[in-house]
Amino acid sequence: MNVHDLPTPALLVDVDAFEHNVATMAALRPGDRLRPHVKAFKSTALARELTRAGHLGFCAATPREVVGLAAAGLGHDLLLANEVLDPRALRAMATSDARVTVAVDSEATVAAAAANGIREVLVDVDVGCFRCGCPPGEAGRVADAARAAGLEVRGVMGYEGQLMMEPTATRDERVEAAMALLLAAHADVGGDVVSGGGTGTCRENRWVTELQAGSYTLMDTAYGGTDLPFRTALSLWLTVVSVNPGGWAVADGGLKALGMDHGDPTVVDHEVVYCSDEHTTFAPGPAGTLPAVGDRVRVLPAHVDPTVAYHERMHLVRGDEVIGTWPVDLRGW
């Protein structure tokens, strides 16, 4: 099949760019030094490709992702890097055919995990992201509560998400400061695991035993504006449905097909005017011309994770040839 035969909107994955990204990260973080984060791509087929690169453990953001990975036979070592209180979700993970570890940051999350069959936990520590995680000084108390409840505490995790787009000049210093907080907590907690980081700090974070990165596989324009050694693999393929003599064109995908929290997407060779529910309106780029009605345009999302979550499948392409499809089968919660 040719890409021009696909109904639009359609997510495309450039196979050559994807393979470059996987090989590059595997060289930086081989084997279990990387715990790929499936929230970025939500596909067991893509995850299976990462096992072929030597990464057998995965990180997840939702119980649905954990249960889906386990059902696909990818349950060697799964970490839910998130706090969960829902008994049904916890029991579903606990009874899956997988090794499941859950993040906890309070006595309440510890009690929920223990009451619903979870056996292993990491203590989640706030390292400045202003999200989940206990204060570093409280990590030992949370670990003690977990052990008293019969849970095995594998170690700690902490996500320096506030530094993923940090300028190169200050990134190393600020990552070290964030990880100093995590290592201080780890000294109180114990265990073999120090988990954290992400695509944006894959080179600077030298302190974690495993890096939680997922966006590197597909990349987006937000990360593309940094100095990372990865290539843009994901794009949205749209059809031009209207061209106005006033100097703009409209394609058939907008807010319901693109993650917009990191800013506007990029229409290749053109200038985005704005996105609405079902449309992206764009103006001529440097060439000064617009496509015709029926032409196709390639759009680069600013944020991979929510963009993928809007779609049911990704089409693998090499040039204009469609060579396969990956279902986006880990959507939902």
DRENDO-1510 file (C-alpha; in Angstrom, 1 decimal, always signed):
<recs>
REC; n; res; u; v; w
REC; 1; MET; +0.0; +0.0; +0.0 .
REC; 2; ASN; +1.1; +3.6; -0.7 .
REC; 3; VAL; +0.6; +6.3; +1.9 .
REC; 4; HIS; -1.6; +8.1; -0.6 .
REC; 5; ASP; -4.1; +5.2; -0.3 .
REC; 6; LEU; -4.5; +5.6; +3.5 .
REC; 7; PRO; -7.7; +7.3; +4.8 .
REC; 8; THR; -6.8; +10.4; +6.8 .
REC; 9; PRO; -6.1; +11.4; +9.5 .
REC; 10; ALA; -3.4; +8.7; +9.7 .
REC; 11; LEU; -0.5; +8.3; +12.0 .
REC; 12; LEU; +2.7; +7.4; +10.2 .
REC; 13; VAL; +6.0; +6.0; +11.7 .
REC; 14; ASP; +9.1; +6.4; +9.7 .
REC; 15; VAL; +10.7; +3.0; +10.2 .
REC; 16; ASP; +14.3; +4.1; +9.4 .
REC; 17; ALA; +14.0; +7.0; +12.0 .
REC; 18; PHE; +12.5; +4.7; +14.5 .
REC; 19; GLU; +15.2; +2.1; +14.1 .
REC; 20; HIS; +17.9; +4.8; +14.4 .
REC; 21; ASN; +16.3; +6.0; +17.7 .
REC; 22; VAL; +16.1; +2.5; +19.2 .
REC; 23; ALA; +19.7; +1.7; +18.3 .
REC; 24; THR; +20.9; +5.1; +19.6 .
REC; 25; MET; +19.2; +4.7; +23.0 .
REC; 26; ALA; +20.2; +1.1; +23.3 .
REC; 27; ALA; +23.9; +2.2; +22.9 .
REC; 28; LEU; +23.4; +4.9; +25.6 .
REC; 29; ARG; +21.3; +2.7; +28.0 .
REC; 30; PRO; +21.8; -1.0; +27.1 .
REC; 31; GLY; +19.6; -3.8; +28.5 .
REC; 32; ASP; +17.9; -3.1; +31.9 .
REC; 33; ARG; +19.6; +0.3; +32.2 .
REC; 34; LEU; +16.6; +1.4; +30.2 .
REC; 35; ARG; +13.0; +0.8; +31.3 .
REC; 36; PRO; +11.0; +2.1; +28.2 .
REC; 37; HIS; +8.0; +4.1; +29.2 .
REC; 38; VAL; +5.0; +2.8; +27.2 .
REC; 39; LYS; +2.8; +5.9; +27.9 .
REC; 40; ALA; +4.6; +7.6; +25.0 .
REC; 41; PHE; +3.4; +5.0; +22.4 .
REC; 42; LYS; +0.8; +2.8; +24.0 .
REC; 43; SER; +1.4; -0.1; +21.6 .
REC; 44; THR; +2.4; -3.7; +22.6 .
REC; 45; ALA; +3.7; -4.2; +19.0 .
REC; 46; LEU; +6.2; -1.3; +19.4 .
REC; 47; ALA; +7.1; -2.5; +22.9 .
REC; 48; ARG; +7.9; -5.9; +21.4 .
REC; 49; GLU; +10.4; -4.2; +19.1 .
REC; 50; LEU; +12.2; -2.8; +22.1 .
REC; 51; THR; +12.6; -6.2; +23.7 .
REC; 52; ARG; +14.5; -7.2; +20.5 .
REC; 53; ALA; +16.8; -4.3; +21.4 .
REC; 54; GLY; +17.4; -5.9; +24.8 .
REC; 55; HIS; +15.0; -4.0; +27.0 .
REC; 56; LEU; +12.8; -6.5; +28.8 .
REC; 57; GLY; +11.3; -4.4; +31.6 .
REC; 58; PHE; +8.7; -1.6; +30.9 .
REC; 59; CYS; +7.4; +1.4; +32.7 .
REC; 60; ALA; +3.7; +2.4; +32.5 .
REC; 61; ALA; +1.5; +5.3; +33.5 .
REC; 62; THR; -1.9; +3.5; +33.7 .
REC; 63; PRO; -3.1; +0.1; +35.0 .
REC; 64; ARG; -4.5; -0.5; +31.5 .
REC; 65; GLU; -1.0; -0.3; +30.1 .
REC; 66; VAL; +0.3; -2.8; +32.7 .
REC; 67; VAL; -2.5; -5.3; +32.2 .
REC; 68; GLY; -2.2; -5.0; +28.4 .
REC; 69; LEU; +1.6; -5.6; +28.4 .
REC; 70; ALA; +1.1; -8.6; +30.7 .
REC; 71; ALA; -1.6; -10.1; +28.4 .
REC; 72; ALA; +0.8; -9.7; +25.4 .
REC; 73; GLY; +3.5; -11.7; +27.2 .
REC; 74; LEU; +5.6; -8.7; +28.0 .
REC; 75; GLY; +5.3; -8.9; +31.8 .
REC; 76; HIS; +9.0; -9.8; +32.6 .
REC; 77; ASP; +9.2; -6.7; +34.9 .
REC; 78; LEU; +6.5; -4.0; +34.8 .
REC; 79; LEU; +6.6; -0.8; +36.8 .
REC; 80; LEU; +3.5; +1.3; +37.2 .
REC; 81; ALA; +5.2; +4.7; +37.8 .
REC; 82; ASN; +2.1; +6.2; +39.2 .
REC; 83; GLU; -0.1; +6.1; +42.4 .
REC; 84; VAL; -3.3; +4.1; +42.2 .
REC; 85; LEU; -6.1; +3.7; +44.7 .
REC; 86; ASP; -8.7; +1.9; +42.6 .
REC; 87; PRO; -9.0; -1.6; +44.1 .
REC; 88; ARG; -10.2; -3.1; +40.8 .
REC; 89; ALA; -7.2; -1.8; +38.9 .
REC; 90; LEU; -4.8; -2.9; +41.6 .
REC; 91; ARG; -6.3; -6.4; +41.7 .
REC; 92; ALA; -6.2; -6.6; +37.9 .
REC; 93; MET; -2.5; -5.9; +37.9 .
REC; 94; ALA; -1.8; -8.1; +40.9 .
REC; 95; THR; -3.5; -11.1; +39.3 .
REC; 96; SER; -1.9; -10.6; +35.9 .
REC; 97; ASP; +0.7; -13.0; +34.6 .
REC; 98; ALA; +3.5; -10.5; +35.2 .
REC; 99; ARG; +6.0; -9.1; +37.8 .
REC; 100; VAL; +4.3; -5.8; +38.8 .
REC; 101; THR; +5.8; -3.1; +40.9 .
REC; 102; VAL; +3.7; +0.0; +41.9 .
REC; 103; ALA; +4.8; +3.4; +43.0 .
REC; 104; VAL; +3.7; +4.6; +46.4 .
REC; 105; ASP; +4.2; +7.9; +48.1 .
REC; 106; SER; +1.9; +7.8; +51.2 .
REC; 107; GLU; +0.5; +5.5; +53.8 .
REC; 108; ALA; -2.8; +5.6; +51.8 .
REC; 109; THR; -1.2; +4.3; +48.6 .
REC; 110; VAL; +0.8; +1.7; +50.6 .
REC; 111; ALA; -2.4; +0.4; +52.2 .
REC; 112; ALA; -4.3; +0.3; +48.9 .
REC; 113; ALA; -1.4; -1.7; +47.3 .
REC; 114; ALA; -1.1; -4.1; +50.2 .
REC; 115; ALA; -4.9; -4.7; +50.5 .
REC; 116; ASN; -5.2; -5.6; +46.8 .
REC; 117; GLY; -2.5; -8.1; +46.2 .
REC; 118; ILE; +0.4; -5.9; +45.1 .
REC; 119; ARG; +3.7; -7.4; +46.3 .
REC; 120; GLU; +6.4; -5.0; +45.3 .
REC; 121; VAL; +6.7; -1.2; +45.4 .
REC; 122; LEU; +9.0; +1.7; +44.7 .
REC; 123; VAL; +8.8; +4.8; +46.9 .
REC; 124; ASP; +8.0; +7.7; +44.7 .
REC; 125; VAL; +10.0; +10.8; +45.7 .
REC; 126; ASP; +9.4; +14.4; +44.7 .
REC; 127; VAL; +12.5; +15.8; +43.0 .
REC; 128; GLY; +11.1; +19.1; +41.9 .
REC; 129; CYS; +8.5; +18.1; +39.3 .
REC; 130; PHE; +5.6; +19.4; +41.3 .
REC; 131; ARG; +3.7; +16.2; +40.8 .
REC; 132; CYS; +3.4; +12.9; +42.7 .
REC; 133; GLY; +6.1; +11.8; +45.2 .
REC; 134; CYS; +6.7; +12.3; +48.8 .
REC; 135; PRO; +9.2; +14.8; +50.2 .
REC; 136; PRO; +12.7; +13.2; +50.2 .
REC; 137; GLY; +12.8; +13.3; +54.0 .
REC; 138; GLU; +9.6; +11.3; +54.2 .
REC; 139; ALA; +10.7; +8.4; +51.9 .
REC; 140; GLY; +12.1; +6.3; +54.7 .
REC; 141; ARG; +8.8; +6.5; +56.7 .
REC; 142; VAL; +6.8; +5.5; +53.6 .
REC; 143; ALA; +9.2; +2.5; +53.1 .
REC; 144; ASP; +8.8; +1.5; +56.7 .
REC; 145; ALA; +5.0; +1.6; +56.3 .
REC; 146; ALA; +5.3; -0.6; +53.1 .
REC; 147; ARG; +7.5; -3.2; +54.8 .
REC; 148; ALA; +5.2; -3.3; +57.8 .
REC; 149; ALA; +2.3; -4.0; +55.4 .
REC; 150; GLY; +4.2; -7.0; +54.0 .
REC; 151; LEU; +5.4; -5.3; +50.8 .
REC; 152; GLU; +8.8; -5.7; +49.3 .
REC; 153; VAL; +10.4; -2.2; +48.8 .
REC; 154; ARG; +12.6; -2.5; +45.7 .
REC; 155; GLY; +14.0; +1.1; +46.0 .
REC; 156; VAL; +13.0; +4.6; +44.9 .
REC; 157; MET; +11.9; +6.5; +41.8 .
REC; 158; GLY; +11.8; +10.2; +41.1 .
REC; 159; TYR; +11.0; +12.0; +37.9 .
REC; 160; GLU; +12.9; +15.2; +37.1 .
REC; 161; GLY; +10.2; +16.1; +34.5 .
REC; 162; GLN; +10.8; +19.8; +35.0 .
REC; 163; LEU; +14.2; +19.4; +33.3 .
REC; 164; MET; +13.3; +17.5; +30.2 .
REC; 165; MET; +13.5; +20.7; +28.1 .
REC; 166; GLU; +16.2; +22.4; +30.2 .
REC; 167; PRO; +18.8; +24.3; +28.2 .
REC; 168; THR; +22.0; +22.3; +27.6 .
REC; 169; ALA; +24.2; +24.8; +29.6 .
REC; 170; THR; +22.3; +24.2; +32.9 .
REC; 171; ARG; +20.9; +20.7; +32.4 .
REC; 172; ASP; +23.7; +18.7; +33.9 .
REC; 173; GLU; +23.9; +20.8; +37.1 .
REC; 174; ARG; +20.1; +20.8; +37.6 .
REC; 175; VAL; +19.8; +17.1; +37.0 .
REC; 176; GLU; +22.6; +16.4; +39.5 .
REC; 177; ALA; +20.7; +18.5; +42.1 .
REC; 178; ALA; +17.5; +16.7; +41.5 .
REC; 179; MET; +19.1; +13.3; +41.7 .
REC; 180; ALA; +20.9; +14.3; +45.0 .
REC; 181; LEU; +17.4; +14.5; +46.5 .
REC; 182; LEU; +16.6; +11.1; +45.1 .
REC; 183; LEU; +19.8; +9.5; +46.3 .
REC; 184; ALA; +19.4; +10.9; +49.8 .
REC; 185; ALA; +15.9; +9.3; +49.9 .
REC; 186; HIS; +17.4; +6.1; +48.6 .
REC; 187; ALA; +19.8; +6.0; +51.5 .
REC; 188; ASP; +16.8; +6.0; +53.9 .
REC; 189; VAL; +14.8; +3.5; +51.8 .
REC; 190; GLY; +17.3; +0.9; +50.6 .
REC; 191; GLY; +16.7; -1.5; +47.8 .
REC; 192; ASP; +18.5; -2.1; +44.5 .
REC; 193; VAL; +16.5; +0.2; +42.2 .
REC; 194; VAL; +16.9; +3.9; +41.6 .
REC; 195; SER; +14.5; +4.7; +38.8 .
REC; 196; GLY; +13.9; +8.0; +37.0 .
REC; 197; GLY; +14.8; +10.3; +34.2 .
REC; 198; GLY; +13.4; +10.5; +30.7 .
REC; 199; THR; +14.2; +11.2; +27.1 .
REC; 200; GLY; +15.3; +14.7; +27.8 .
REC; 201; THR; +17.9; +13.7; +30.4 .
REC; 202; CYS; +19.0; +10.4; +28.9 .
REC; 203; ARG; +22.7; +11.6; +28.7 .
REC; 204; GLU; +22.9; +13.7; +31.9 .
REC; 205; ASN; +21.2; +11.4; +34.4 .
REC; 206; ARG; +24.1; +9.2; +35.5 .
REC; 207; TRP; +22.6; +8.4; +38.9 .
REC; 208; VAL; +19.6; +6.2; +38.2 .
REC; 209; THR; +20.0; +2.5; +37.8 .
REC; 210; GLU; +17.3; +2.5; +35.1 .
REC; 211; LEU; +16.0; +5.3; +32.9 .
REC; 212; GLN; +12.3; +5.8; +32.2 .
REC; 213; ALA; +12.2; +7.1; +28.7 .
REC; 214; GLY; +9.7; +6.6; +25.9 .
REC; 215; SER; +9.4; +9.6; +23.7 .
REC; 216; TYR; +12.8; +8.9; +22.1 .
REC; 217; THR; +11.2; +6.1; +20.1 .
REC; 218; LEU; +9.0; +8.5; +18.0 .
REC; 219; MET; +10.0; +12.0; +19.0 .
REC; 220; ASP; +8.1; +15.3; +18.5 .
REC; 221; THR; +8.9; +18.9; +17.7 .
REC; 222; ALA; +9.2; +19.9; +21.4 .
REC; 223; TYR; +12.0; +17.4; +21.9 .
REC; 224; GLY; +13.2; +18.0; +18.3 .
REC; 225; GLY; +14.2; +21.5; +19.4 .
REC; 226; THR; +16.8; +20.2; +21.8 .
REC; 227; ASP; +20.2; +18.7; +21.2 .
REC; 228; LEU; +19.1; +15.1; +21.5 .
REC; 229; PRO; +20.5; +12.5; +19.1 .
REC; 230; PHE; +17.1; +11.2; +18.0 .
REC; 231; ARG; +15.1; +11.7; +14.8 .
REC; 232; THR; +11.5; +12.6; +14.2 .
REC; 233; ALA; +9.7; +9.3; +13.4 .
REC; 234; LEU; +6.0; +10.2; +14.0 .
REC; 235; SER; +3.9; +12.3; +11.7 .
REC; 236; LEU; +0.2; +12.8; +11.0 .
REC; 237; TRP; -0.9; +12.4; +7.4 .
REC; 238; LEU; -3.7; +14.7; +6.4 .
REC; 239; THR; -5.7; +15.5; +3.3 .
REC; 240; VAL; -6.2; +19.1; +2.2 .
REC; 241; VAL; -10.0; +19.6; +2.1 .
REC; 242; SER; -10.2; +23.4; +1.3 .
REC; 243; VAL; -8.0; +26.1; -0.3 .
REC; 244; ASN; -9.1; +29.7; +0.1 .
REC; 245; PRO; -8.1; +32.4; -2.4 .
REC; 246; GLY; -7.4; +34.6; +0.5 .
REC; 247; GLY; -4.2; +32.6; +1.0 .
REC; 248; TRP; -4.8; +29.7; +3.3 .
REC; 249; ALA; -5.6; +26.0; +3.2 .
REC; 250; VAL; -7.3; +23.5; +5.5 .
REC; 251; ALA; -6.4; +19.9; +6.3 .
REC; 252; ASP; -8.7; +17.3; +7.8 .
REC; 253; GLY; -7.2; +16.8; +11.3 .
REC; 254; GLY; -7.0; +19.1; +14.3 .
REC; 255; LEU; -7.4; +19.2; +18.0 .
REC; 256; LYS; -9.0; +15.7; +18.1 .
REC; 257; ALA; -6.0; +14.2; +16.3 .
REC; 258; LEU; -3.0; +16.1; +17.8 .
REC; 259; GLY; -1.7; +16.7; +21.3 .
REC; 260; MET; -1.5; +20.5; +21.6 .
REC; 261; ASP; -0.3; +21.0; +25.2 .
REC; 262; HIS; +3.3; +21.7; +24.0 .
REC; 263; GLY; +2.2; +24.1; +21.3 .
REC; 264; ASP; +1.1; +24.0; +17.6 .
REC; 265; PRO; +2.1; +21.2; +15.3 .
REC; 266; THR; +4.3; +21.8; +12.3 .
REC; 267; VAL; +2.9; +21.4; +8.8 .
REC; 268; VAL; +5.9; +20.5; +6.8 .
REC; 269; ASP; +6.9; +23.3; +4.3 .
REC; 270; HIS; +4.0; +25.5; +5.5 .
REC; 271; GLU; +3.0; +27.8; +8.4 .
REC; 272; VAL; +0.3; +26.8; +10.9 .
REC; 273; VAL; -2.3; +29.5; +11.4 .
REC; 274; TYR; -4.4; +27.6; +14.0 .
REC; 275; CYS; -6.0; +24.2; +14.8 .
REC; 276; SER; -9.7; +23.7; +15.5 .
REC; 277; ASP; -11.6; +20.5; +16.4 .
REC; 278; GLU; -11.4; +18.7; +13.0 .
REC; 279; HIS; -9.1; +21.0; +11.0 .
REC; 280; THR; -5.6; +22.5; +10.8 .
REC; 281; THR; -5.5; +25.8; +8.9 .
REC; 282; PHE; -2.1; +26.7; +7.4 .
REC; 283; ALA; -0.6; +29.4; +5.2 .
REC; 284; PRO; +2.2; +29.2; +2.6 .
REC; 285; GLY; +5.7; +28.5; +3.8 .
REC; 286; PRO; +9.0; +29.8; +2.3 .
REC; 287; ALA; +8.1; +28.6; -1.2 .
REC; 288; GLY; +5.0; +30.8; -1.2 .
REC; 289; THR; +2.6; +28.2; -2.6 .
REC; 290; LEU; -0.2; +26.2; -1.2 .
REC; 291; PRO; -1.2; +22.6; -2.1 .
REC; 292; ALA; -4.4; +21.8; -4.0 .
REC; 293; VAL; -7.6; +20.3; -2.7 .
REC; 294; GLY; -7.0; +16.5; -2.4 .
REC; 295; ASP; -3.2; +16.8; -1.8 .
REC; 296; ARG; -1.7; +15.3; +1.3 .
REC; 297; VAL; +0.4; +17.1; +3.9 .
REC; 298; ARG; +2.6; +15.8; +6.7 .
REC; 299; VAL; +2.1; +17.2; +10.1 .
REC; 300; LEU; +4.6; +16.9; +13.0 .
REC; 301; PRO; +3.1; +16.8; +16.5 .
REC; 302; ALA; +4.5; +18.9; +19.3 .
REC; 303; HIS; +3.8; +16.2; +21.9 .
REC; 304; VAL; +3.9; +12.5; +21.0 .
REC; 305; ASP; +2.1; +11.0; +24.0 .
REC; 306; PRO; -1.4; +12.5; +23.7 .
REC; 307; THR; -1.2; +12.5; +19.9 .
REC; 308; VAL; -0.8; +8.7; +19.8 .
REC; 309; ALA; -3.5; +8.3; +22.4 .
REC; 310; TYR; -6.0; +9.8; +20.0 .
REC; 311; HIS; -5.5; +7.1; +17.4 .
REC; 312; GLU; -6.2; +3.4; +17.0 .
REC; 313; ARG; -3.2; +2.5; +14.9 .
REC; 314; MET; +0.1; +3.6; +13.5 .
REC; 315; HIS; +1.2; +2.9; +10.0 .
REC; 316; LEU; +4.8; +1.9; +9.4 .
REC; 317; VAL; +6.3; +3.6; +6.3 .
REC; 318; ARG; +9.5; +3.6; +4.4 .
REC; 319; GLY; +9.3; +6.5; +2.0 .
REC; 320; ASP; +5.8; +6.4; +0.5 .
REC; 321; GLU; +5.4; +2.6; +1.1 .
REC; 322; VAL; +3.2; +1.3; +3.9 .
REC; 323; ILE; +5.0; -1.8; +5.2 .
REC; 324; GLY; +3.0; -2.6; +8.3 .
REC; 325; THR; +0.7; -1.4; +11.1 .
REC; 326; TRP; +1.0; -1.3; +14.9 .
REC; 327; PRO; -2.3; -1.2; +16.8 .
REC; 328; VAL; -2.4; +1.4; +19.6 .
REC; 329; ASP; -3.8; -1.2; +22.0 .
REC; 330; LEU; -2.9; +0.3; +25.4 .
REC; 331; ARG; -5.3; +3.2; +25.3 .
REC; 332; GLY; -7.6; +3.9; +28.2 .
REC; 333; TRP; -7.1; +3.6; +32.0 .
</recs>
